[in-house]
Amino acid sequence: MKGADQFTNGQRAFRLSGNRLTYFFKSGGVKAEGLYENDLMEGEWRFYRENGQLWQIGNFKNGEKEGSWIRYDKSGEIEYNETFRGGKIVKQ
């Protein structure tokens, strides 16, 4: 589900262009972006902090977390790198 079309300030909440879905912060910056197919998040997605800094990169398959998920701290260093199968974390 994509959610509401826009924030109360008039800023669009998301944009779907072909099979590319982009979510926005209320301020207008990009919050997340990736493929959207058959009403599900698919493939690689990138998530950002409100200041535009990359927060995490992860993959989806049929709308569930799948494969590598890397989260970065505010200094840009890897905070963690986890692997998912069928939406569940694989024990490391």
N, C-alpha and C positions, 0 to 999 in steps of 0.2 A: 504494500500500500504506500502510495506516495505522500499522502497527507493533504493538508490545506493548500490551496493555490498560492496564497500570499499572506504575509504578516499584516498586523493591524496598521503598520506604517505604510502599507502599499507595496513594500518590497516583495518581489516574487519569492516564494519558498523553494521552488524547484523549476527546472526546465527539462523537458524531454525532447531531444532532437534526434530523430531516427531511433536508434537503439541506445543512445547515450543519455544517461540521466545525471543531472547535476543538482545537488541540494545547496541552498544558500543559507548563510546566517542572516539574521534580521538586519544587520549592517550592510549586507550586499556581498560580502566576501564568500568565496566558495567554501562550503562545509565538507562536501563529499562528491565524488564523481566516479562513474563506472558504467558498465554495460547493464542494460535492463531489457531482458527478453522474456516473453510469455508472462509478463507481470511479476518477474522475479529478478533479484540482483544476480548477476552472472559474471564470472571471470574476475579480473583484477579490479579492485576498488581502492581509491586513495581518499584518506580522511585528513582534514586540516584543522589546525587551531584557528581561532578567530583572527589572529594576527597574520594568517597566511602560511604559517610554518607547517610542514608536513608532520602529521601526528602518527598515522599508521597506514600500512599497506597490507591488504589482505585479499584473499580470493573467495569467491562464492561458486557453488555448484547447486543448481536448483533452489536458490535462495538460502542455502545454508553455508556456513563457514566450511571451507575445504582447502586443505593445503597450508601453506605458510602464511602466518600473520606476524608482522613485525611492527612493534610500537617503538616510537622514538620519544626520548625525554625532551625537555625544553632547550637543552644544549645541543640537540641533534644527534646524541648518542643513542644506540640501541638500548631500549629499556628491557625489552624481552622479544624473543622469537619463538613462537609456538606453532605447532602443527595440529590441524583439525582434520577429522574424517567424519563425514555425515553430520556436521554441526557440533561434534563433540571433540574436546581436546584429547590428543594422543599423549599418553604419559611419556615423559622424556627420561 
